[in-house]
Amino acid sequence: MPFPIKVCVVCKEEFELKPDKPGFANRCPECSVEEEPEETGAKGSMSAEERQAQREADAERRKAIRDLLYRKDR
């Protein structure tokens, strides 16, 4: 069974859409690989103030969600 022929939305080249192809279904494998962001240690470079602010925001977010989920309307 032949694979469907698609046209890449980035480079306009035709390619075969094969199962287990990395990336997006509307992009050729070459364009899909280039678009993937690289995360190399970006998470661990927060300062103490940034971590504290993130922790406080997360706590407020959890509180708001909890209040919405378990609110007792009378």
Secondary structure, 3 states (H helix, E strand, C coil): CCCCEEECCCCCCEEECCCCCCCCCCCCHHHHHHHCCCCCCCHHHCCHHHHHHHHHHHHHHHHHHHHHHCCCCC
